[in-house]
C-alpha cells in the first residue's frame, strides 16, 4: 500500500469517527483512537499484502472507533449494569488487541521483511498468524479471565516497631472505583473479607465511587462494619473523589462517622501505646494556579506532608496514608515508619508481583528499607476493565520486629 492511500485512509477514518464521537465531548480521544487503530491495522497487514486495501483500512478504523464509542457508552449511558459491563468488556478486548499489535511492532516488521525477501516459504505467514493469536489471547485473558481480587498479607518487620505495637494489624483498601451495581456486590464481599481478618484499623486511601448513584449504598456497606475496627475507619480522598465532587464525598464520610485526614495527623493509642496516623490530600496542580507559583506535584505533596507532620511528638511511630505514592521519598526522609498509597493500579499489568510500568518509580509493592517502609497497593478495583498479572488487592499490614 503506498503512502497516499494509507494516509488517505487515516484521514477518512479520522473525519468519519471524529464526527461520530465528537457528540461524546471527547474530541481528543475521538481523533487519537482512530489514528491508533489505523497504525495497528498498518502493522497487522504488513505481513499480509492481500489485505492491504483502502476499504479494509477504513473498515478497521471505523470498527475501532465504534469499539471506543462502545466503551464510552458503557461508562456514561443510563443502561443496566449488565449491558455496561458487556459493552466495556467487548470494547476493551478489541482495543487491547490492537495495543498488543502495536507493542509487537518489531516482530511485525521482521515478518514483513521475511515475506518480502523470502516469499517462497510459508513460515512468515505462520509466524504472523501466531502473533495475531497471541495478541487475541492476551486481550482475552486480561479482559474476560482476570484473576480475582485477593487479600495481600504484608509483614512490616522493622526494628523501629515498638515492642508494644507488635501485632497491630492495619487494613488498607484503595481505588475501589465503583461504577456498576456488580461493583457494589464485590465491595460487600471485600468488606466481609476485611472484617474476617480482624484488623485493628481500616485505612481508605482514595478513589471510592465513580458513579455517584451508588455512593449511598457503598457507604452504607462500609458504615455497617465501621464499629468492627477498634481504632476506627479513616480516609484520605483520591483524585477521582475530588473530580466527582469533594463536598459530596466529605459529607458522605462525615455522615458515616469516618474522618478524612487533610494534611494533618492524629495521635492514636493501641493497648495503651501511642502512635501517629497522618494523611495527605491528593497533590493537585491547581494549587500553584491559585498561588501563582509554578510548583510541581511532588513539591506540593512534600509540602502537604510537612504540614501533616507538623507538631507530632518526636520519636513516635508514624503511619502515613496517602493516595499518590509520589510522597514516599520525602516520607522516608521525614522518618515516617510506614507509608501506604494506591492510585497507580500497578498499571493493571504486572509480572512476578511488580508493575510493568517503566515510568512510575513507586508503582506496586514494597519500597524503602527496614526502618522506613512504603507499600503501594494496586487497588481493589479498576478504572479500565483489563488486568493481567496484577490482580486487585486489599492489603493487611501487621507490625513485627526482627527476631
Buried (B, 14 or more C-beta within 10 A) or exposed (E): BEEEEBEBBBEBBBEBBBEBBEEBEBEEBBBEBBBBBBBBBBBBBBBBEEBBBEEBBBBBBBBBBBBBBBBBBBBBEEEEBEEBBBBBBBBBBBBBBBBBBBBBBEBBEBBBEBBEEEEEEEEBBEBBBEBBEEBBEBBEBBBEEBEEBEBBEBEBBBEBBBEBBEEBBBBBBBBBBBBBBEBBEBBBEBBEBBBEBEBBBBBBBBBBBBBBEBBEBBBEBBBEBBEBBEBBBBBBBBBBBBEBEBEEBBEBBEEBEBBBBBBBBBEBEBEEBBBBBBBBBBBBEEBBEEEEEEBEBBBBBBBBBEBBBEEBEEEBBBBBBBBBBBBBBBBBEBEBBBBBBBBBBBBBBBEEEEBBBEEBEBBBBEBBEEEBBBBBBBBBBBBBBBBBBBBBBBBBBBBBBEE
